[in-house]
Amino acid sequence: MSKISKISSGVVAALLCSTPLSAKDLKCSYTSTTDTEFTGRIDKYEVTERSVLDLDRDKEMSSCHMTITATINDKQYMGHGKFIFGPDMSRNKACDQALTRAKEDALNEAVPEILNRRVDQKCGNLQPAPPAVPVPKVTAAPLDDSKEGVEVAETKCIPHRHWITVMIDANPVMAWKRTCL
């Protein structure tokens, strides 16, 4: 395995592991539009071959093939077109479609073709965000600072955090309290 494929698979793995959503949670829609544009003029054309072939007699499928010689900008170009048709279309209409394709084929040889493609991708999370819930206000209980009748021993303390789990509104939350070691 080459270094590039190892790096690529590592990057893909890191991206997959770092995303909080799984692939099934994302819904993407793609739209792709390709416009083909070629502009030219066929000065004249001549049909040099026309044939209709039976492809499947049971399904009554046939195809019309056309070959033309077209004159474009004082040069001769060959064009070929075919069209497959069924029992719901006449041979003449199918051969007209094949002729159009043959003309396009000849034009493709003679004039430049411009392709414009646009791809749009829209992705979204299928899981709706949880509804916002207001957080209840927490009030601190007052401390009793009275030290009447109580003797307090002064000791040196090395502070330490003792972690415990407490429940707040039926949800476990980690908290710590300061203790001395």
Residue frames as a rotation matrix with the C-alpha (Angstrom) as fourth column:
MET 1
0.588 0.809 0.000 0.00
0.809 -0.588 0.000 0.00
0.000 0.000 -1.000 0.00
SER 2
-0.177 -0.682 0.709 1.45
0.634 -0.630 -0.448 3.35
0.753 0.370 0.545 -0.95
LYS 3
-0.819 -0.221 -0.530 1.96
0.561 -0.502 -0.658 6.25
-0.121 -0.836 0.535 1.42
ILE 4
-0.844 0.529 0.086 -0.75
-0.465 -0.803 0.373 8.32
0.266 0.275 0.924 -0.26
SER 5
-0.065 0.884 -0.463 -3.42
-0.141 0.451 0.881 5.65
0.988 0.123 0.095 0.14
LYS 6
-0.286 -0.083 -0.955 -2.40
0.862 0.413 -0.294 5.11
0.419 -0.907 -0.047 3.78
ILE 7
-0.963 -0.082 -0.258 -2.66
0.191 -0.882 -0.431 8.83
-0.193 -0.464 0.864 4.45
SER 8
-0.631 0.775 -0.035 -5.94
-0.534 -0.400 0.745 9.10
0.564 0.489 0.666 2.57
SER 9
0.024 0.670 -0.742 -7.48
0.305 0.702 0.644 6.19
0.952 -0.242 -0.188 4.45
GLY 10
-0.534 -0.265 -0.803 -6.22
0.840 -0.053 -0.540 7.67
0.100 -0.963 0.251 7.73
VAL 11
-0.978 0.210 -0.011 -7.75
-0.209 -0.977 -0.049 11.05
-0.021 -0.045 0.999 6.92
VAL 12
-0.301 0.917 -0.261 -11.05
-0.394 0.130 0.910 9.42
0.869 0.377 0.322 5.95
ALA 13
-0.083 0.237 -0.968 -11.05
0.697 0.708 0.114 7.36
0.713 -0.665 -0.224 9.14
ALA 14
-0.824 -0.267 -0.500 -10.34
0.553 -0.569 -0.608 10.46
-0.122 -0.777 0.617 11.23
LEU 15
-0.821 0.568 0.067 -13.14
-0.500 -0.769 0.398 12.36
0.277 0.293 0.915 9.56
LEU 16
-0.093 0.821 -0.563 -15.57
-0.070 0.559 0.826 9.50
0.993 0.116 0.006 10.07
CYS 17
-0.206 -0.038 -0.978 -14.64
0.871 0.449 -0.201 9.13
0.447 -0.893 -0.059 13.72
SER 18
-0.911 -0.254 -0.325 -14.78
0.389 -0.790 -0.473 12.84
-0.136 -0.558 0.819 14.44
THR 19
-0.643 0.737 0.210 -18.27
-0.376 -0.542 0.752 13.44
0.668 0.404 0.625 13.08
PRO 20
-0.777 0.375 0.506 -21.03
-0.481 0.165 -0.861 13.22
-0.407 -0.912 0.052 15.69
LEU 21
0.316 0.940 -0.125 -23.57
-0.784 0.185 -0.593 12.01
-0.535 0.285 0.795 13.12
SER 22
-0.334 -0.357 0.872 -23.55
0.202 0.877 0.436 8.67
-0.921 0.322 -0.221 11.39
ALA 23
-0.986 -0.112 -0.126 -23.98
-0.099 -0.220 0.970 8.43
-0.137 0.969 0.206 7.63
LYS 24
-0.526 0.849 0.052 -27.55
0.782 0.458 0.423 7.22
0.335 0.263 -0.905 8.02
ASP 25
-0.011 0.503 -0.864 -28.42
0.751 -0.566 -0.339 10.45
-0.660 -0.653 -0.372 9.88
LEU 26
-0.544 -0.253 -0.800 -27.49
-0.230 -0.872 0.433 12.61
-0.807 0.419 0.417 6.89
LYS 27
0.328 0.659 0.677 -29.80
0.679 0.334 -0.653 13.04
-0.656 0.674 -0.338 3.96
CYS 28
-0.527 -0.573 -0.628 -28.28
-0.096 -0.694 0.714 14.50
-0.845 0.436 0.311 0.82
SER 29
0.629 0.639 0.443 -29.88
0.443 0.173 -0.880 15.41
-0.638 0.750 -0.174 -2.43
TYR 30
-0.532 -0.838 -0.123 -27.90
0.242 -0.290 0.926 16.00
-0.811 0.463 0.357 -5.57
THR 31
0.771 0.634 0.060 -28.95
0.217 -0.174 -0.960 17.79
-0.598 0.754 -0.272 -8.70
SER 32
-0.418 -0.907 0.046 -26.75
0.271 -0.076 0.960 17.78
-0.867 0.414 0.278 -11.75
THR 33
0.778 0.622 -0.089 -27.43
0.139 -0.310 -0.941 19.78
-0.613 0.719 -0.327 -14.86
THR 34
-0.429 -0.890 0.154 -25.26
0.363 -0.014 0.931 19.54
-0.827 0.455 0.330 -17.96
ASP 35
0.705 0.583 -0.405 -25.95
-0.108 -0.476 -0.873 21.85
-0.701 0.659 -0.273 -20.86
THR 36
-0.280 -0.742 0.609 -24.37
0.653 0.318 0.687 20.96
-0.704 0.590 0.396 -24.18
GLU 37
0.664 0.466 -0.585 -24.16
-0.034 -0.763 -0.646 23.71
-0.747 0.448 -0.491 -26.70
PHE 38
-0.552 -0.785 0.281 -22.79
0.441 0.011 0.897 23.63
-0.708 0.619 0.341 -30.21
THR 39
0.458 0.678 -0.576 -23.76
-0.093 -0.607 -0.789 26.07
-0.884 0.415 -0.215 -32.88
GLY 40
-0.754 -0.657 0.016 -23.29
-0.051 0.082 0.995 25.40
-0.655 0.749 -0.095 -36.54
ARG 41
0.272 0.837 -0.475 -25.11
-0.678 -0.184 -0.712 25.31
-0.683 0.516 0.517 -39.82
ILE 42
-0.332 -0.260 0.907 -25.40
0.415 0.823 0.388 22.42
-0.847 0.505 -0.165 -42.19
ASP 43
-0.573 0.064 -0.817 -25.36
-0.616 -0.691 0.378 23.88
-0.540 0.720 0.436 -45.68
LYS 44
0.277 0.674 -0.685 -26.68
-0.897 0.436 0.067 20.65
0.344 0.596 0.726 -47.23
TYR 45
-0.427 -0.376 0.822 -26.83
-0.631 0.776 0.028 16.94
-0.648 -0.507 -0.568 -46.49
GLU 46
-0.012 0.373 -0.928 -27.44
-0.846 0.491 0.209 13.74
0.533 0.787 0.309 -48.38
VAL 47
0.457 0.214 0.863 -28.69
-0.681 0.709 0.185 10.48
-0.573 -0.672 0.469 -46.90
THR 48
-0.274 -0.664 -0.696 -26.18
-0.936 0.350 0.035 7.87
0.221 0.661 -0.717 -48.02
GLU 49
-0.763 0.073 -0.642 -27.68
0.086 0.996 0.011 4.92
0.640 -0.047 -0.767 -46.13
ARG 50
-0.271 0.734 0.623 -30.99
-0.960 -0.251 -0.123 4.17
0.066 -0.632 0.772 -44.46
SER 51
-0.551 0.112 -0.827 -31.92
-0.076 0.980 0.183 0.83
0.831 0.164 -0.531 -42.93
VAL 52
0.139 0.640 0.756 -34.56
-0.969 -0.069 0.236 -0.49
0.203 -0.766 0.610 -40.58
LEU 53
-0.661 -0.458 -0.594 -33.63
-0.295 0.887 -0.355 -3.62
0.690 -0.060 -0.722 -38.63
ASP 54
0.592 0.804 -0.049 -35.93
-0.349 0.311 0.884 -5.92
0.726 -0.507 0.465 -36.63
LEU 55
-0.411 -0.772 0.485 -34.35
-0.773 0.013 -0.634 -6.36
0.484 -0.635 -0.602 -33.21
ASP 56
-0.923 0.219 0.317 -37.00
-0.060 0.732 -0.679 -8.51
-0.380 -0.646 -0.662 -31.49
ARG 57
-0.738 0.663 -0.126 -39.97
-0.120 0.056 0.991 -9.83
0.665 0.746 0.038 -33.44
ASP 58
-0.287 0.652 -0.702 -41.87
0.861 0.497 0.110 -10.92
0.421 -0.573 -0.703 -30.30
LYS 59
-0.138 0.177 -0.975 -41.67
0.731 -0.646 -0.220 -7.47
-0.669 -0.743 -0.040 -28.71
GLU 60
0.611 0.364 0.703 -41.89
0.786 -0.388 -0.482 -5.73
0.097 0.846 -0.524 -32.09
MET 61
0.547 -0.543 -0.637 -38.70
0.037 -0.745 0.666 -3.75
-0.836 -0.388 -0.387 -31.40
SER 62
0.618 -0.355 0.702 -36.87
0.773 0.108 -0.625 -2.26
0.146 0.929 0.341 -34.39
SER 63
0.125 -0.588 -0.799 -34.14
0.353 -0.726 0.590 0.28
-0.927 -0.355 0.117 -35.06
CYS 64
0.925 0.112 0.363 -33.61
0.378 -0.364 -0.851 2.80
0.037 0.924 -0.379 -37.82
HIS 65
0.058 -0.969 -0.239 -30.04
0.615 -0.154 0.773 3.61
-0.786 -0.192 0.587 -38.90
MET 66
0.964 0.200 0.176 -29.15
0.264 -0.619 -0.740 6.69
-0.039 0.759 -0.650 -40.96
THR 67
-0.097 -0.987 -0.131 -25.82
0.744 -0.159 0.648 7.72
-0.660 -0.034 0.750 -42.46
ILE 68
0.914 0.403 0.055 -25.46
0.352 -0.717 -0.602 11.16
-0.203 0.569 -0.797 -44.03
THR 69
-0.312 -0.920 0.236 -22.84
0.950 -0.310 0.046 13.22
0.031 0.239 0.971 -45.77
ALA 70
0.725 0.582 -0.368 -23.17
0.631 -0.775 0.017 16.83
-0.275 -0.245 -0.930 -44.61
THR 71
-0.090 -0.708 0.701 -21.54
0.730 -0.525 -0.437 19.96
0.677 0.473 0.564 -45.96
ILE 72
0.815 0.223 -0.534 -20.54
0.555 -0.564 0.611 22.34
-0.165 -0.795 -0.584 -43.16
ASN 73
0.557 -0.594 -0.581 -18.38
-0.323 -0.799 0.507 25.41
-0.765 -0.095 -0.637 -43.91
ASP 74
0.564 -0.225 -0.794 -17.55
-0.817 -0.012 -0.577 24.01
0.120 0.974 -0.191 -47.38
LYS 75
-0.680 -0.734 0.006 -16.21
-0.725 0.671 -0.154 20.72
0.109 -0.110 -0.988 -45.92
GLN 76
0.174 0.710 -0.682 -17.76
-0.496 0.662 0.562 17.25
0.851 0.241 0.467 -46.04
TYR 77
-0.669 -0.283 0.688 -18.48
-0.743 0.301 -0.598 15.38
-0.038 -0.911 -0.412 -42.78
MET 78
-0.453 0.504 -0.736 -20.03
0.033 0.834 0.551 11.96
0.891 0.225 -0.395 -42.19
GLY 79
-0.545 0.348 0.763 -22.72
-0.838 -0.249 -0.485 11.55
0.022 -0.904 0.428 -39.56
HIS 80
-0.621 0.354 -0.699 -24.40
0.107 0.922 0.372 8.44
0.776 0.157 -0.610 -38.22
GLY 81
-0.575 0.500 0.647 -27.54
-0.818 -0.340 -0.464 8.17
-0.012 -0.796 0.605 -36.11
LYS 82
-0.688 0.441 -0.577 -29.76
0.201 0.879 0.432 5.38
0.697 0.181 -0.693 -34.87
PHE 83
-0.492 0.637 0.593 -33.07
-0.867 -0.417 -0.271 5.25
0.075 -0.648 0.758 -33.05
ILE 84
-0.950 0.213 -0.228 -34.72
0.234 0.970 -0.071 2.21
0.206 -0.121 -0.971 -31.45
PHE 85
-0.540 0.831 0.135 -38.50
-0.838 -0.546 0.014 2.13
0.085 -0.105 0.991 -31.54
GLY 86
-0.818 0.357 0.452 -41.43
0.088 0.853 -0.514 -0.07
-0.569 -0.381 -0.729 -30.65
PRO 87
-0.544 0.653 0.527 -44.90
0.838 0.384 0.388 -0.76
0.051 0.653 -0.756 -32.05
ASP 88
0.349 0.738 -0.578 -46.27
0.769 -0.578 -0.274 2.58
-0.536 -0.349 -0.769 -30.82
MET 89
0.100 -0.384 -0.918 -44.07
-0.317 -0.887 0.336 4.63
-0.943 0.258 -0.210 -33.22
SER 90
0.965 0.254 0.071 -44.04
-0.001 0.275 -0.961 4.66
-0.264 0.927 0.266 -37.01
ARG 91
0.307 -0.888 0.343 -40.90
0.907 0.382 0.176 3.89
-0.287 0.257 0.923 -39.01
ASN 92
0.258 -0.187 0.948 -40.92
0.602 -0.736 -0.309 7.37
0.755 0.651 -0.077 -40.53
LYS 93
0.861 0.074 0.503 -40.95
-0.299 -0.727 0.618 9.12
0.412 -0.683 -0.604 -37.12
ALA 94
0.778 -0.617 0.118 -38.20
0.247 0.474 0.845 6.83
-0.577 -0.628 0.522 -35.85
CYS 95
0.163 -0.743 0.649 -36.08
0.987 0.121 -0.109 7.50
0.003 0.658 0.753 -38.93
ASP 96
0.574 0.052 0.817 -36.64
0.169 -0.984 -0.057 11.26
0.801 0.171 -0.574 -38.50
GLN 97
0.937 -0.262 0.229 -35.16
-0.286 -0.206 0.936 10.90
-0.198 -0.943 -0.268 -35.00
ALA 98
0.459 -0.803 0.379 -32.22
0.675 0.593 0.438 8.90
-0.577 0.055 0.815 -36.43
LEU 99
0.321 -0.300 0.898 -31.69
0.769 -0.470 -0.433 11.63
0.552 0.830 0.080 -39.07
THR 100
0.846 0.008 0.533 -31.56
-0.244 -0.883 0.401 14.31
0.474 -0.470 -0.745 -36.33
ARG 101
0.777 -0.590 0.219 -28.96
-0.027 0.316 0.948 12.26
-0.629 -0.743 0.229 -34.46
ALA 102
0.321 -0.667 0.672 -26.92
0.931 0.351 -0.096 11.84
-0.172 0.657 0.734 -37.67
LYS 103
0.537 -0.084 0.840 -26.96
0.325 -0.898 -0.297 15.63
0.779 0.432 -0.455 -38.18
GLU 104
0.915 -0.203 0.348 -25.82
-0.403 -0.445 0.800 16.18
-0.007 -0.872 -0.489 -34.59
ASP 105
0.610 -0.718 0.336 -23.04
0.476 0.671 0.569 13.62
-0.634 -0.186 0.751 -35.12
ALA 106
0.270 -0.496 0.825 -21.81
0.889 -0.201 -0.412 15.51
0.370 0.844 0.387 -38.22
LEU 107
0.695 0.028 0.718 -21.98
-0.091 -0.988 0.127 18.85
0.713 -0.154 -0.684 -36.39
ASN 108
0.923 -0.371 0.105 -19.98
-0.056 0.140 0.989 17.40
-0.382 -0.918 0.109 -33.48
GLU 109
0.314 -0.840 0.443 -17.15
0.894 0.418 0.159 16.74
-0.319 0.346 0.883 -35.92
ALA 110
0.095 -0.232 0.968 -17.24
0.793 -0.570 -0.215 20.22
0.602 0.788 0.129 -37.46
VAL 111
0.250 0.093 0.964 -17.93
-0.223 -0.963 0.151 22.75
0.942 -0.252 -0.220 -34.69
PRO 112
-0.818 -0.574 0.021 -16.64
-0.125 0.142 -0.982 23.13
0.561 -0.806 -0.188 -31.12
GLU 113
0.212 0.860 -0.464 -18.81
0.408 0.354 0.842 21.87
0.888 -0.368 -0.275 -28.29
ILE 114
-0.575 -0.315 0.755 -19.28
-0.481 -0.616 -0.624 23.80
0.662 -0.722 0.203 -25.05
LEU 115
-0.001 0.529 -0.849 -20.26
0.567 0.699 0.435 21.90
0.824 -0.481 -0.301 -21.91
ASN 116
-0.435 -0.032 0.900 -21.55
-0.635 -0.697 -0.332 23.64
0.638 -0.716 0.283 -18.82
ARG 117
-0.057 0.382 -0.923 -22.12
0.446 0.836 0.318 21.51
0.893 -0.394 -0.218 -15.76
ARG 118
-0.354 0.029 0.935 -23.52
-0.732 -0.631 -0.257 22.50
0.583 -0.775 0.245 -12.40
VAL 119
-0.199 0.239 -0.950 -23.81
0.460 0.879 0.125 20.17
0.865 -0.413 -0.285 -9.43
ASP 120
-0.131 0.234 0.963 -25.69
-0.757 -0.651 0.055 21.19
0.640 -0.722 0.262 -6.31
GLN 121
-0.363 -0.012 -0.932 -25.52
0.448 0.874 -0.186 19.19
0.817 -0.485 -0.312 -3.10
LYS 122
-0.080 0.400 0.913 -27.71
-0.761 -0.616 0.203 19.80
0.644 -0.679 0.353 -0.12
CYS 123
-0.405 -0.094 -0.909 -27.28
0.383 0.885 -0.263 17.77
0.830 -0.455 -0.323 3.05
GLY 124
-0.050 0.428 0.903 -29.20
-0.758 -0.605 0.245 17.96
0.650 -0.672 0.354 6.28
ASN 125
-0.952 -0.236 0.193 -29.59
-0.300 0.615 -0.730 16.15
0.054 -0.753 -0.656 9.57
LEU 126
-0.367 0.853 -0.372 -32.59
0.080 0.428 0.900 13.84
0.927 0.300 -0.225 9.73
GLN 127
-0.159 0.276 -0.948 -32.70
0.957 0.279 -0.080 14.04
0.242 -0.920 -0.309 13.51
PRO 128
0.471 0.359 0.805 -34.43
0.219 -0.932 0.288 17.23
0.854 0.041 -0.518 14.66
ALA 129
-0.645 -0.695 0.318 -32.72
-0.082 -0.351 -0.933 19.24
0.760 -0.627 0.169 17.35
PRO 130
-0.373 0.531 -0.761 -34.13
0.899 0.409 -0.156 18.62
0.228 -0.742 -0.630 20.82
PRO 131
0.496 0.620 0.608 -36.52
0.435 -0.783 0.444 21.31
0.751 0.044 -0.659 22.00
ALA 132
-0.521 -0.688 0.504 -35.03
-0.048 -0.567 -0.823 24.03
0.852 -0.453 0.263 24.16
VAL 133
0.444 0.594 -0.671 -35.76
0.669 0.279 0.689 23.55
0.596 -0.755 -0.273 27.85
PRO 134
0.423 -0.302 0.854 -35.24
-0.456 -0.886 -0.087 26.40
0.783 -0.353 -0.513 30.30
VAL 135
-0.334 -0.633 -0.698 -32.71
0.453 0.542 -0.708 25.67
0.826 -0.553 0.106 33.03
PRO 136
0.735 0.643 -0.215 -34.13
0.487 -0.281 0.827 26.19
0.471 -0.713 -0.520 36.53
LYS 137
0.269 -0.607 0.747 -32.40
-0.462 -0.762 -0.454 28.86
0.845 -0.223 -0.486 38.56
VAL 138
0.211 -0.313 -0.926 -30.17
0.726 0.684 -0.066 27.53
0.654 -0.658 0.372 41.32
THR 139
0.557 -0.027 0.830 -30.05
-0.438 -0.859 0.266 29.47
0.705 -0.512 -0.491 44.56
ALA 140
-0.417 -0.794 -0.443 -27.35
0.124 0.433 -0.893 29.02
0.900 -0.427 -0.082 47.14
ALA 141
0.614 0.580 -0.535 -28.37
0.580 0.128 0.805 28.27
0.535 -0.805 -0.257 50.71
PRO 142
0.543 -0.423 0.726 -27.13
-0.542 -0.836 -0.083 30.84
0.642 -0.348 -0.683 53.21
LEU 143
-0.129 -0.691 -0.711 -24.18
0.384 0.627 -0.678 29.79
0.914 -0.361 0.185 55.36
ASP 144
0.919 0.382 -0.102 -24.44
0.210 -0.253 0.945 29.95
0.335 -0.889 -0.312 59.07
ASP 145
0.094 -0.951 0.296 -21.41
0.057 -0.291 -0.955 32.00
0.994 0.107 0.027 60.21
SER 146
0.594 0.132 0.794 -22.19
-0.717 -0.360 0.596 31.88
0.364 -0.924 -0.119 63.90
LYS 147
-0.078 -0.722 -0.688 -19.39
0.017 0.689 -0.725 30.27
0.997 -0.068 -0.042 65.84
GLU 148
0.022 0.131 0.991 -20.83
-0.911 -0.406 0.074 30.69
0.413 -0.904 0.110 69.30
GLY 149
0.480 0.155 0.864 -19.90
-0.741 0.599 0.304 27.88
-0.470 -0.785 0.403 71.63
VAL 150
0.969 -0.193 0.152 -17.90
0.244 0.824 -0.511 26.00
-0.027 0.533 0.846 69.03
GLU 151
0.337 -0.927 -0.166 -14.17
-0.355 -0.288 0.889 25.63
-0.872 -0.240 -0.426 69.24
VAL 152
0.985 -0.062 -0.159 -12.40
-0.141 0.238 -0.961 25.51
0.097 0.969 0.225 65.92
ALA 153
0.420 -0.890 0.179 -9.02
0.277 0.313 0.909 23.80
-0.865 -0.332 0.377 65.69
GLU 154
0.638 -0.308 -0.706 -6.57
-0.724 -0.554 -0.412 25.34
-0.264 0.774 -0.576 63.30
THR 155
0.274 -0.572 0.774 -4.88
0.263 0.818 0.511 22.69
-0.925 0.064 0.375 61.17
LYS 156
-0.436 -0.458 -0.774 -2.88
-0.674 -0.403 0.619 22.84
-0.596 0.792 -0.133 58.03
CYS 157
0.449 0.714 0.537 -4.76
-0.018 0.608 -0.794 21.45
-0.894 0.347 0.285 55.04
ILE 158
-0.847 -0.523 -0.096 -3.55
-0.147 0.056 0.988 20.11
-0.511 0.850 -0.125 51.71
PRO 159
-0.009 0.955 -0.298 -6.57
-0.734 -0.209 -0.647 20.77
-0.679 0.213 0.702 49.49
HIS 160
-0.949 -0.163 0.269 -7.93
0.028 0.808 0.589 17.92
-0.313 0.567 -0.762 47.44
ARG 161
-0.326 0.872 -0.365 -10.95
-0.945 -0.290 0.152 17.58
0.027 0.394 0.919 45.18
HIS 162
-0.793 0.208 0.573 -13.18
0.013 0.945 -0.326 14.64
-0.610 -0.251 -0.752 45.97
TRP 163
-0.731 0.500 -0.465 -15.40
-0.632 -0.237 0.738 13.87
0.259 0.833 0.489 42.94
ILE 164
-0.693 0.611 0.382 -18.91
0.163 0.649 -0.743 12.56
-0.702 -0.453 -0.549 43.50
THR 165
-0.802 0.538 0.260 -22.01
0.302 -0.011 0.953 12.04
0.516 0.843 -0.154 41.39
VAL 166
-0.733 0.630 -0.257 -25.02
0.010 -0.367 -0.930 14.11
-0.680 -0.684 0.263 42.36
MET 167
-0.407 0.696 0.591 -28.52
0.913 0.299 0.278 14.11
0.017 0.653 -0.757 40.90
ILE 168
-0.738 0.259 -0.623 -29.97
-0.130 -0.961 -0.246 17.38
-0.662 -0.101 0.743 39.61
ASP 169
0.028 0.875 -0.483 -33.50
-0.902 -0.186 -0.390 17.14
-0.431 0.446 0.784 38.22
ALA 170
0.716 0.261 0.648 -33.09
-0.166 0.965 -0.205 13.35
-0.678 0.039 0.734 37.91
ASN 171
0.844 -0.525 -0.111 -29.90
-0.059 0.115 -0.992 13.79
0.534 0.843 0.066 35.84
PRO 172
0.647 -0.682 -0.342 -26.52
0.689 0.330 0.646 12.57
-0.328 -0.653 0.683 37.14
VAL 173
0.791 -0.449 0.416 -23.93
-0.138 -0.793 -0.594 15.36
0.596 0.412 -0.689 37.28
MET 174
0.163 -0.822 -0.546 -20.30
0.867 0.384 -0.319 15.14
0.472 -0.421 0.775 38.39
ALA 175
0.766 0.026 0.642 -19.41
-0.241 -0.915 0.324 17.51
0.596 -0.403 -0.695 41.23
TRP 176
-0.111 -0.833 -0.541 -16.52
0.557 0.399 -0.729 17.87
0.823 -0.382 0.420 43.62
LYS 177
0.946 0.273 0.176 -16.09
0.009 -0.565 0.825 18.97
0.324 -0.779 -0.537 47.15
ARG 178
0.122 -0.951 0.284 -12.95
-0.496 -0.306 -0.812 20.25
0.860 -0.042 -0.509 48.77
THR 179
0.973 0.093 -0.209 -11.40
0.122 0.563 0.818 17.98
0.194 -0.821 0.537 51.34
CYS 180
0.396 -0.880 0.261 -8.14
-0.918 -0.388 0.084 17.92
0.027 -0.272 -0.962 53.22
LEU 181
0.532 -0.321 -0.784 -5.60
-0.056 0.910 -0.411 15.16
0.845 0.262 0.466 52.90
